[in-house]
Amino acid sequence: MNENNTISTGNAGLDGILKGGLPANRLYLLEGAPGSGKTTLALQFLREGVERGERVLYITLSESREELRVVAASHGWTLDGFDVFEFDSSDSVRGGGLEQSIIHPWEMELSETIRLIHDEVERVNPARVVFDSLSEMRLLAQDPLRYRRQVLALKQFFSGRETTVLLVDDMTASGDVRDSQLHSLCHGVITLERLTLEFGAARRRMQVQKLRGVDFIAGFHDMVIRKGGVEIFPRLIAAEHHASYAEDTVPSGVAELDALLGGGPLRGSSILVTGPAGSGKTTIALQYVFAACERAERGTIFQFDERVTTLISRSRAFGLDIAGHLESGCLKLEQIDPAEISPGEFAARVRHEVEQRGVRMIVIDSLNGYVAAMPQEQQLILQMHELLSYLSQRGVITFLINPQHGLVGSMITNLNVSYVADAVVLLRFFEAEGRIRKAISVLKNRGGQHEDAIREFRIDGQGLRVGDTLRGFKGVLTGTPEYTGASEPLMEDRLHGG
């Protein structure tokens, strides 16, 4: 086999991070605390070998074959095609044919353990080996120097063979401290971590600590363990996903609304729609998505807050019957539980919509839910910036719904992403003629010209309508708008007079 050949790890996400896979015939370390997913990832590595017709060997000092079978069965797998070497039966120790004798690791000298491993490898002659785990070897060695010498001896033993070896270390015997000397012995190091949050499911992530001769994607990558194995979501790098597209404006079907944005938002731009609850933020985004589907352009709404059924019924009441587009597959509504999803997985879902479904418009409703999916705000801003850059590179229009705290008066937001967005649409309530009304304005638009006027708008059974400029209007940007002008520009009066 060519020295530069790589082999698949059996995990598509990890292969993507490694730019193809692991260099073959080398020794690698897979480390992580208990429950981080090491055994599942190791089984995926060996299953890939079985599917390719290779002999594979699982050497276990810590788990029995039955325990491995249970883990495999939880993912719908079997151990068919595996050679499993455990230290509790003569069949696995000596290859069968001798009387059974129970041999426990803690009753054996380390040298005898290594000798038995050598014998089994010679007998099976595997292309892939998983050694689980180094913590038991540490206990047998008792002396750190002796332990490292034996690990070095293992490396030298496998170096003359066409075998790719995965050493598993749960780090329990080392007090959860990474062994830097062990890292230096291995050709590559993959670290898995399990993080317990104050609320919600535990988060898992991984990183490649080192891999000689490979330009891998560094940093942390979110991952989950589901039925079917470990799913790893490579960190999104927007610069690697450029695609050519026409930078034309996208209409909403409401001419007055498009006029506010100089004819409509540009493809590849992101629009932040901000305002208090009930002011019409989601409906504005729905208007653009509905118009896109009418043009046979696919769209996806990621719904963090409102229930999907509520959104469908509400849109129908406003004259936007999206049910037909949902049935045809042009529009997709995805309900997101922020307590159960990591930012990396969310980015992977967005990529799937863009690259697999060919989506041209995405709505994230709302950013409050996205905040809940990421504990650290600084990381959130960076990930949001990378996600929007990616969508821009692919020519996708993105609507970000940003609720503000409070209904009237001074309002604040818990996430300052206005500088990230290309355009900002501000909604406000105001009072005039004894009624609560709504005002809309555009604060910025990097894509070109935009109106600096403040207009009234309504959402009712006739749909979304934008009225005349409210000239006798002051204080809208302070959160306490006051209308002092004549009643002529107000939409209700105009409609009644018509």
Secondary structure, DSSP 8 states (H G I E B T S, - for coil): --TT-EE--S-HHHHHHTTT-EESS-EEEEEE-TTSSHHHHHHHHHHHHHHTT--EEEEESSS-HHHHHHHHHHTT---TTEEEEETT-HHHHH-SSS------GGGS-HHHHHHHHHHHHHHH--SEEEEE-HHHHHHHH-SHHHHHHHHHHHHHHHHTSS-EEEEEE--TTTTT---HHHHHHSSEEEEEEEE--SSSS-EEEEEEEEETT-----S-EEEEEETTEEEEE----GGG--------B---S-HHHHHHTTTS-BTT-EEEEEEETTSSHHHHHHHHHHHHHHTT--EEEEESSS-HHHHHHHHHHTT---HHHHHHTSEEEEE--TTS--HHHHHHHHHHHHHHS---EEEEE-HHHHHHT-S-HHHHHHHHHHHHHHHHHTT-EEEEEEEEB-SSSS-B-S---TTTSSEEEEEEEEEETTEEEEEEEEEEETTS------EEEEEETTEEEEEEE--SEE-GGGT--EE-S-STT-HHHHHHH-
